[in-house]
Amino acid sequence: MSSPIRTPVKVVSDADRRTSRLWFDSKDSQDTISGEYYLMGGISWPFAVVQGLRMTINGYAVLCGMQVNTGMITVFENTSFRSVDPITDQTNKITVDGLTQWLNRNWMLYQARIYWWYEQGTIHERYARILYKSRMLQPKPRMIQCRWSDDGSPEHLLWIHSAEKSLRRVAALDNEIKEGDSDPKKPCAAKHALLCALVGYEQKPWKDPKDRREWE
């Protein structure tokens, strides 16, 4: 389900409940409901995709919020990116935005720090090393690896959310996924980032503090 998503006008985090209470302007948003959200994101690190004679390198990231009292998951933020820090020219003018700017904005607007990932090989180690060394990024996000399954379970999870209408996405993300699905042989960074976030919600579901075990 795709619809306009608004940014919150106020946020108050609750460390004990591991949630953020978000307020939205009621005049500006008909569908985005103020309330308590369990926030997590997904990141797909940049990889090369050959399109005809051109090769493009892009990554993708999403930030989702699950409303605690309904279970509805909303994709609040999404972005494509090519680098961790912004790329600048000889005059220090930013020519390409970096992932750090997006992560900092998410912290400021949502108090969100948890992001899930899954990559083959050493690609995550390389990008994570750059991420944690970046002076532009404060506070540092918490990166968690998904327990990924190659049997199609992540894709099935997306189908379940779509069938139950329990996932709200922006049109731009929908378009990226549709374009990626048009050629199954090519990886789709947007879908991979979303699947990482959805798998994260399954792997680490929200629990009321009184229902948690001591080690959770």
Backbone bond lengths (Angstrom), bond angles and torsions (degrees), N, CA, C in turn:
res aa  C-N    CA-C-N  psi(-1)  N-CA   C-N-CA  omega(-1)  CA-C   N-CA-C  phi
1 M - - - 1.465 - - 1.519 108.06 -
2 S 1.307 116.70 127.44 1.465 121.15 -176.15 1.519 109.78 -116.62
3 S 1.348 116.37 136.02 1.460 120.96 179.90 1.519 108.68 -161.01
4 P 1.353 117.87 162.34 1.464 119.75 179.06 1.524 111.12 -62.74
5 I 1.315 116.55 134.83 1.458 121.81 178.73 1.522 108.01 -112.90
6 R 1.320 117.25 131.58 1.459 122.43 -179.68 1.521 110.50 -102.24
7 T 1.317 116.30 156.22 1.459 120.94 175.92 1.523 109.36 -88.87
8 P 1.332 117.57 148.25 1.462 120.10 -178.19 1.527 111.98 -71.23
9 V 1.326 115.33 152.69 1.462 120.74 177.52 1.527 110.89 -96.61
10 K 1.353 116.24 -12.63 1.458 120.41 179.54 1.520 108.75 -155.82
11 V 1.340 116.00 144.51 1.463 120.59 178.00 1.525 109.23 -140.15
12 V 1.323 116.08 138.19 1.468 122.83 173.28 1.525 106.94 -133.68
13 S 1.329 116.94 118.72 1.459 120.24 -177.96 1.529 110.54 -90.09
14 D 1.327 114.95 153.20 1.462 122.31 178.51 1.517 107.26 -126.42
15 A 1.330 116.92 102.01 1.459 121.50 -175.19 1.526 111.65 -63.71
16 D 1.323 117.81 -36.16 1.463 120.86 -178.26 1.531 111.27 -68.24
17 R 1.336 116.45 -40.31 1.465 120.29 -179.96 1.529 112.05 -88.57
18 R 1.343 116.26 -10.53 1.468 122.37 179.09 1.535 111.35 61.13
19 T 1.307 114.76 40.05 1.469 120.69 -178.45 1.519 109.86 -134.53
20 S 1.320 114.95 170.50 1.464 122.16 172.33 1.523 107.89 -126.91
21 R 1.314 115.82 133.15 1.464 119.83 173.67 1.521 106.85 -91.89
22 L 1.333 115.38 121.53 1.459 122.28 -175.62 1.523 110.42 -111.92
23 W 1.322 115.15 137.89 1.456 121.38 175.02 1.525 108.60 -115.02
24 F 1.334 115.87 133.88 1.453 122.09 178.33 1.525 109.46 -117.96
25 D 1.326 115.57 150.40 1.457 120.65 178.25 1.527 108.82 -69.07
26 S 1.319 117.21 114.29 1.465 121.38 -176.28 1.520 112.27 -62.43
27 K 1.334 117.51 -27.51 1.462 120.38 179.55 1.529 111.44 -75.80
28 D 1.347 115.38 -23.61 1.459 120.06 -174.08 1.521 112.57 -100.09
29 S 1.325 116.51 -12.91 1.455 119.33 -173.51 1.517 110.96 -138.76
30 Q 1.327 115.79 120.13 1.455 119.94 178.55 1.523 112.21 -93.63
31 D 1.337 117.06 -28.61 1.457 120.62 -173.87 1.527 113.69 -106.29
32 T 1.319 117.60 -28.32 1.456 120.83 -178.55 1.518 108.66 -82.41
33 I 1.334 116.17 113.35 1.459 121.90 -169.93 1.526 110.43 -97.73
34 S 1.325 115.93 134.07 1.461 120.54 173.90 1.525 108.90 -65.31
35 G 1.319 115.97 142.39 1.458 118.85 -179.68 1.510 111.94 165.96
36 E 1.337 115.58 -167.02 1.463 122.99 -178.08 1.531 108.99 -94.14
37 Y 1.334 115.96 127.34 1.464 120.92 -175.43 1.532 111.23 -126.23
38 Y 1.316 114.34 141.37 1.462 123.20 172.74 1.523 105.97 -98.99
39 L 1.340 116.17 110.74 1.464 121.68 -168.29 1.522 112.68 -102.77
40 M 1.321 115.52 130.41 1.461 121.61 174.95 1.520 108.43 -151.68
41 G 1.324 115.67 152.80 1.457 120.21 -179.85 1.508 112.30 -124.67
42 G 1.328 115.39 175.61 1.456 122.21 176.03 1.514 109.58 -135.12
43 I 1.321 116.34 142.56 1.471 121.15 -177.89 1.522 110.18 -129.14
44 S 1.323 115.28 132.80 1.458 122.43 170.38 1.520 106.84 -113.45
45 W 1.316 117.42 114.05 1.455 120.27 -178.37 1.524 111.05 -67.34
46 P 1.327 118.15 153.75 1.475 120.85 -177.12 1.524 113.24 -58.16
47 F 1.322 114.66 139.08 1.462 121.16 173.44 1.517 108.63 -144.17
48 A 1.327 115.95 162.69 1.464 121.45 -174.78 1.524 110.63 -87.59
49 V 1.333 115.54 136.65 1.460 122.89 174.40 1.524 107.72 -128.80
50 V 1.325 116.90 126.02 1.465 122.11 -179.97 1.522 108.72 -89.57
51 Q 1.336 115.95 124.42 1.459 122.54 177.32 1.528 107.99 -123.48
52 G 1.323 116.20 98.83 1.459 120.33 -175.85 1.522 110.46 66.28
53 L 1.339 115.49 -119.36 1.462 119.94 177.80 1.524 112.00 -95.56
54 R 1.329 116.85 0.88 1.468 120.53 -177.67 1.517 110.70 -106.46
55 M 1.318 114.99 148.90 1.454 121.33 173.77 1.527 108.31 -120.99
56 T 1.321 117.16 123.19 1.456 121.59 178.07 1.516 109.57 -110.97
57 I 1.329 115.91 146.75 1.466 121.46 178.35 1.523 107.59 -124.43
58 N 1.315 115.67 113.77 1.461 120.60 -179.05 1.517 110.92 -144.22
59 G 1.336 114.76 147.07 1.446 121.19 169.38 1.519 108.40 -114.53
60 Y 1.307 116.25 178.54 1.462 119.80 -178.70 1.518 109.11 -150.08
61 A 1.330 115.09 150.58 1.462 120.04 178.83 1.520 109.87 -145.33
62 V 1.326 116.05 145.82 1.463 121.97 176.88 1.526 109.41 -131.55
63 L 1.318 115.79 153.03 1.464 121.96 171.36 1.517 107.75 -123.77
64 C 1.324 116.58 124.53 1.459 122.14 -178.11 1.527 110.70 -116.37
65 G 1.313 114.59 156.10 1.459 121.02 174.09 1.513 109.72 -133.66
66 M 1.333 116.97 125.81 1.461 120.90 175.39 1.524 108.22 -97.88
67 Q 1.338 116.45 120.36 1.458 119.56 178.20 1.520 108.16 -71.08
68 V 1.323 115.38 122.16 1.461 121.45 -170.32 1.526 112.53 -59.46
69 N 1.319 118.07 -40.48 1.468 119.29 -173.83 1.523 114.43 -84.70
70 T 1.345 118.46 -8.53 1.464 120.54 -179.97 1.522 113.50 -122.73
71 G 1.330 118.29 -24.48 1.452 121.47 -175.60 1.520 114.02 82.59
72 M 1.329 117.54 -2.48 1.462 121.30 178.10 1.534 110.19 -68.12
73 I 1.327 115.71 130.98 1.460 121.63 178.65 1.524 109.01 -103.51
74 T 1.321 116.27 127.72 1.459 122.35 178.52 1.521 109.47 -115.82
75 V 1.326 117.16 131.46 1.465 120.87 172.29 1.526 106.74 -83.48
76 F 1.328 116.39 101.57 1.458 120.97 -177.04 1.523 112.83 -77.44
77 E 1.324 116.50 -40.00 1.466 120.33 -174.96 1.526 109.76 -136.89
78 N 1.320 116.30 146.25 1.460 121.13 175.47 1.526 108.56 -151.26
79 T 1.328 115.36 147.71 1.465 119.53 -179.24 1.521 110.24 -157.97
80 S 1.311 115.63 148.11 1.462 121.05 167.42 1.526 107.30 -96.63
81 F 1.309 117.09 154.75 1.471 119.98 -179.44 1.523 109.98 -155.00
82 R 1.340 114.52 155.87 1.462 120.56 178.63 1.517 112.32 -113.12
83 S 1.322 116.44 -22.19 1.461 119.57 -176.40 1.519 109.73 -144.05
84 V 1.313 116.26 165.09 1.466 121.42 179.10 1.525 109.82 -75.90
85 D 1.319 117.23 -57.92 1.458 121.23 175.12 1.532 109.56 -91.86
86 P 1.332 118.11 156.80 1.467 120.22 177.54 1.528 111.56 -59.90
87 I 1.311 116.31 149.40 1.457 122.03 175.64 1.531 107.75 -97.20
88 T 1.326 116.53 130.27 1.461 121.27 -177.44 1.525 110.81 -118.46
89 D 1.346 115.18 160.07 1.459 119.75 176.19 1.530 109.36 -93.38
90 Q 1.319 116.92 -168.32 1.466 121.08 -175.99 1.526 113.01 -66.11
91 T 1.316 116.64 -19.51 1.471 120.21 178.95 1.529 112.19 -97.74
92 N 1.343 115.65 11.08 1.473 122.94 -178.38 1.531 113.26 67.41
93 K 1.311 116.76 17.36 1.459 120.50 174.30 1.527 108.85 -80.77
94 I 1.336 116.98 132.91 1.456 121.40 -178.73 1.531 109.62 -70.45
95 T 1.324 115.86 122.34 1.462 121.13 178.72 1.528 111.59 -104.15
96 V 1.330 116.67 -27.78 1.472 121.52 177.71 1.521 108.12 -137.25
97 D 1.328 116.91 123.55 1.461 120.74 178.59 1.525 110.63 -66.09
98 G 1.322 115.57 150.65 1.459 120.93 179.11 1.521 112.24 -110.71
99 L 1.327 115.81 168.40 1.459 121.29 179.95 1.526 111.90 -65.81
100 T 1.333 117.68 -30.44 1.470 120.21 -177.08 1.529 111.86 -61.22
101 Q 1.327 117.28 -36.89 1.468 119.82 178.89 1.524 110.78 -62.51
102 W 1.307 115.93 -42.45 1.461 121.91 179.91 1.529 111.08 -65.43
103 L 1.327 116.39 -43.60 1.463 120.48 179.63 1.528 111.27 -64.53
104 N 1.328 116.78 -41.25 1.470 120.17 178.01 1.528 111.15 -62.81
105 R 1.317 115.96 -40.20 1.465 120.17 179.08 1.529 110.85 -64.41
106 N 1.321 116.35 -40.02 1.465 119.92 178.83 1.511 111.93 -64.69
107 W 1.323 116.65 -35.25 1.462 119.58 176.91 1.525 110.01 -67.69
108 M 1.311 116.60 -42.44 1.459 120.72 -178.10 1.532 111.24 -65.82
109 L 1.338 117.74 -42.71 1.461 121.25 -174.63 1.527 113.62 -85.63
110 Y 1.347 117.10 -31.65 1.465 119.89 -171.16 1.525 114.10 -124.72
111 Q 1.345 117.96 -11.64 1.466 121.54 -172.12 1.537 109.83 59.27
112 A 1.330 115.98 43.02 1.466 121.98 -176.56 1.527 109.85 -103.58
113 R 1.339 115.98 131.59 1.459 120.28 -177.72 1.524 114.05 -132.81
114 I 1.336 119.79 -11.23 1.460 122.00 -173.56 1.531 110.29 -97.71
115 Y 1.341 115.32 127.47 1.463 121.34 179.07 1.527 109.38 -136.71
116 W 1.324 114.93 135.81 1.461 121.67 -178.62 1.524 110.28 -101.22
117 W 1.321 115.36 149.87 1.455 120.34 -178.57 1.522 110.04 -146.74
118 Y 1.316 115.86 159.97 1.459 121.88 169.25 1.520 108.10 -156.80
119 E 1.309 116.61 118.71 1.463 121.92 179.42 1.528 108.93 -140.85
120 Q 1.332 114.92 151.08 1.452 120.31 174.67 1.531 109.79 -82.53
121 G 1.314 116.75 153.77 1.462 121.11 173.74 1.520 113.19 69.91
122 T 1.335 115.32 -148.55 1.457 121.43 -173.76 1.530 112.74 -103.30
123 I 1.338 117.77 10.84 1.459 119.54 -175.06 1.525 111.61 -61.04
124 H 1.338 118.17 -38.23 1.464 120.13 179.89 1.521 110.71 -65.29
125 E 1.322 117.16 -42.71 1.467 120.38 -178.65 1.525 110.43 -58.30
126 R 1.317 116.15 -40.64 1.469 119.94 -178.49 1.522 110.88 -64.77
127 Y 1.325 115.94 -51.75 1.458 119.19 -176.93 1.530 112.20 -70.43
128 A 1.318 117.27 -36.11 1.471 119.99 178.66 1.523 110.71 -64.87
129 R 1.323 116.68 -37.05 1.467 120.50 178.48 1.527 110.26 -62.54
130 I 1.331 116.79 -43.57 1.468 120.95 177.55 1.526 110.28 -64.19
131 L 1.339 115.71 -40.97 1.460 121.62 -177.31 1.526 111.11 -61.32
132 Y 1.325 116.32 -48.93 1.464 119.49 -175.50 1.522 112.91 -74.75
133 K 1.334 117.08 -18.59 1.461 120.04 176.35 1.531 112.51 -87.24
134 S 1.331 116.68 -11.88 1.462 120.30 -175.39 1.527 111.31 -65.59
135 R 1.322 115.71 127.12 1.464 120.30 176.58 1.524 111.63 -76.99
136 M 1.321 116.01 -14.89 1.464 120.04 -178.45 1.523 112.59 -80.15
137 L 1.328 117.03 -14.30 1.456 120.88 -171.38 1.528 111.68 -107.08
138 Q 1.332 116.40 110.90 1.454 122.72 176.61 1.531 109.58 -146.75
139 P 1.350 116.94 131.56 1.465 127.62 -7.80 1.530 111.11 -74.39
140 K 1.317 116.10 165.83 1.453 120.08 179.37 1.533 109.85 -73.11
141 P 1.323 117.07 140.57 1.463 119.38 178.35 1.524 111.44 -74.63
142 R 1.316 115.56 162.41 1.463 121.39 173.77 1.519 107.64 -99.66
143 M 1.328 116.67 116.58 1.454 122.43 -177.27 1.529 109.07 -101.07
144 I 1.340 117.35 125.65 1.464 121.95 -177.49 1.529 108.88 -123.70
145 Q 1.319 116.29 134.12 1.460 121.04 179.49 1.527 110.39 -82.00
146 C 1.326 115.92 134.31 1.463 121.46 176.59 1.529 110.48 -73.29
147 R 1.315 115.76 148.19 1.466 120.15 166.37 1.528 106.29 -85.40
148 W 1.316 114.85 87.55 1.463 121.93 -171.02 1.522 110.96 -82.71
149 S 1.304 116.01 144.10 1.461 121.67 177.14 1.519 109.07 -119.37
150 D 1.328 116.46 134.72 1.462 121.14 -179.99 1.527 112.65 -90.38
151 D 1.339 117.33 11.26 1.459 120.01 -177.87 1.526 112.96 -92.80
152 G 1.335 116.26 11.74 1.457 119.58 179.72 1.504 114.35 90.45
153 S 1.330 117.93 3.10 1.473 121.06 -178.80 1.525 113.28 -59.79
154 P 1.347 119.72 -43.82 1.470 118.85 178.20 1.528 112.39 -59.20
155 E 1.328 117.09 -42.09 1.466 120.81 177.82 1.529 110.45 -63.85
156 H 1.312 116.39 -39.58 1.458 120.15 179.54 1.522 110.48 -65.57
157 L 1.323 116.10 -34.80 1.459 120.68 178.19 1.530 110.51 -62.69
158 L 1.338 116.53 -41.64 1.462 120.31 177.07 1.526 110.36 -63.61
159 W 1.333 116.66 -39.68 1.469 120.70 178.62 1.535 110.66 -62.65
160 I 1.331 116.95 -41.16 1.474 120.95 179.26 1.522 110.44 -61.09
161 H 1.330 116.84 -47.06 1.470 119.89 -179.88 1.528 110.99 -62.48
162 S 1.332 116.20 -38.94 1.465 119.66 179.27 1.522 110.58 -66.33
163 A 1.334 116.71 -42.35 1.464 120.87 -179.18 1.524 111.41 -66.73
164 E 1.313 116.34 -37.66 1.470 120.68 -179.14 1.523 112.48 -85.13
165 K 1.333 115.89 -3.15 1.463 121.85 -177.65 1.535 111.44 53.46
166 S 1.330 114.39 42.98 1.466 120.65 -178.76 1.519 111.93 -108.09
167 L 1.336 116.28 17.73 1.466 121.26 -179.94 1.518 109.09 -138.37
168 R 1.334 115.79 123.46 1.462 121.34 177.74 1.522 108.71 -108.84
169 R 1.350 115.36 126.99 1.459 120.39 -177.43 1.517 109.30 -127.29
170 V 1.331 115.03 154.69 1.466 119.89 175.69 1.524 109.03 -80.46
171 A 1.324 116.04 155.96 1.463 121.38 -176.78 1.524 111.97 -60.72
172 A 1.336 116.79 -36.71 1.462 120.06 -178.11 1.529 110.97 -61.39
173 L 1.329 116.53 -40.33 1.465 120.43 178.39 1.521 110.37 -68.71
174 D 1.326 117.09 -41.87 1.464 120.73 177.03 1.526 111.03 -57.24
175 N 1.321 116.50 -43.51 1.463 120.78 -179.17 1.523 111.32 -63.86
176 E 1.332 116.69 -40.76 1.469 120.53 178.41 1.531 110.34 -61.81
177 I 1.324 116.36 -43.22 1.465 120.35 -178.44 1.532 110.97 -68.67
178 K 1.323 117.00 -41.63 1.471 119.93 178.80 1.525 110.92 -62.23
179 E 1.335 115.31 -40.68 1.469 119.02 178.53 1.519 110.73 -64.57
180 G 1.337 115.73 -39.83 1.458 119.50 178.07 1.515 112.76 -66.97
181 D 1.332 117.10 -38.38 1.460 121.29 -179.84 1.525 112.48 -68.96
182 S 1.340 117.34 -18.45 1.465 120.37 -179.34 1.526 112.13 -68.31
183 D 1.344 116.48 -20.20 1.464 121.08 177.30 1.529 107.95 -135.51
184 P 1.340 117.40 89.03 1.473 121.08 -175.98 1.523 114.23 -59.82
185 K 1.340 117.34 -18.83 1.460 119.41 -178.80 1.526 112.31 -74.67
186 K 1.334 116.41 -19.29 1.457 120.07 -178.30 1.527 109.98 -100.81
187 P 1.319 117.73 135.62 1.467 119.44 178.72 1.526 111.14 -68.73
188 C 1.327 116.08 146.76 1.466 121.78 179.95 1.518 108.50 -114.88
189 A 1.333 116.15 109.54 1.464 120.33 -176.38 1.527 111.62 -63.71
190 A 1.332 117.21 -37.74 1.466 120.46 -178.65 1.522 111.09 -63.09
191 K 1.335 116.69 -46.28 1.465 119.50 179.42 1.525 110.77 -66.23
192 H 1.330 117.13 -39.88 1.465 120.30 -179.25 1.532 110.46 -61.37
193 A 1.333 117.43 -42.80 1.464 120.44 179.51 1.529 110.81 -63.62
194 L 1.342 116.77 -42.68 1.461 120.48 179.19 1.524 110.91 -64.82
195 L 1.332 116.81 -43.16 1.462 119.96 179.28 1.526 111.45 -62.38
196 C 1.335 117.20 -37.67 1.462 120.41 177.48 1.528 110.51 -59.65
197 A 1.330 116.63 -43.93 1.465 120.49 179.62 1.525 110.93 -64.62
198 L 1.331 117.66 -43.90 1.459 121.09 -178.81 1.529 111.61 -65.98
199 V 1.335 116.84 -40.53 1.460 120.22 175.83 1.531 109.82 -63.61
200 G 1.337 116.30 -36.39 1.461 120.10 177.44 1.517 112.38 -60.44
201 Y 1.326 117.15 -40.57 1.466 120.35 178.01 1.530 111.30 -64.38
202 E 1.331 117.12 -33.15 1.463 120.24 177.06 1.531 110.95 -74.35
203 Q 1.324 114.54 -38.74 1.464 119.72 -176.16 1.526 112.16 -74.24
204 K 1.326 116.45 -33.52 1.461 120.70 -178.97 1.536 108.67 -134.47
205 P 1.324 117.70 71.98 1.463 120.65 -179.06 1.523 111.78 -67.45
206 W 1.333 114.74 155.32 1.457 118.44 178.68 1.522 109.96 -70.78
207 K 1.331 115.99 139.56 1.461 121.82 176.69 1.514 109.51 -132.34
208 D 1.304 115.29 140.77 1.455 120.13 174.17 1.529 108.22 -62.95
209 P 1.334 118.38 138.35 1.466 120.37 -178.03 1.523 113.72 -50.32
210 K 1.312 118.94 -34.94 1.462 121.19 -177.10 1.537 112.26 -72.80
211 D 1.351 115.58 -16.10 1.462 120.11 -179.72 1.526 113.08 -99.03
212 R 1.324 117.73 -2.71 1.458 120.61 -178.83 1.520 111.74 -82.89
213 R 1.325 114.18 149.80 1.457 119.83 171.12 1.513 108.59 -82.79
214 E 1.302 117.78 165.48 1.472 121.37 -175.11 1.523 112.17 -60.25
215 W 1.316 117.63 -35.04 1.473 120.83 -174.58 1.520 112.49 -85.88
216 E 1.334 118.60 -7.71 1.462 120.06 -177.22 1.509 111.08 -82.85
